[in-house]
Amino acid sequence: MRKTNEGPSPVAVLLPAAAAGVGTTLLLMLVGAILVHRGVLPEQAIAPCALVFLALGCAAAALLSAKRAPGGKFLWAMGAGALVFLVLLLVGVFALTQPVDVVRVATSLLCALVASVLGGFAGANMRNKKRYRHLKK
């Protein structure tokens, strides 16, 4: 019996990809914090490194969501990148009570969306293996 709803649901596509993107971003920020603490990375490099780490996390989320999405892969990729950005923004504002600088938030959003497009492009162009190619329908 075939399902009428083929393909994964939006929640099944976005949530694991966004969780992987947030995890990647936080892991990279932890590595950056360790490098700053050891004196390897100067304090002036914290803000640019944070943008790079955010971009890498959004690109990872976009790549995963575009790889798993049934169609409209760039929309899924942009959604995953925006979700990673939104989660990190909400955690920073509400949980950590950080002040909001509009220019910095806009710059971070722009970096996140550009990285999402690049990650989505990479994920959409990856070839899917035909696992059951030997079985005839």
Secondary structure by P-SEA (a helix, b strand, c coil): ccccccccccccccaaaaaaaaaaaaaaaaaaaaaaaaccccccaaaaaaaaaaaaaaaaaaaaaaaacccaaaaaaaaaaaaaaaaaaaaacccccccccaaaaaaaaaaaaaaaaaaaaaaaacccccccccccc
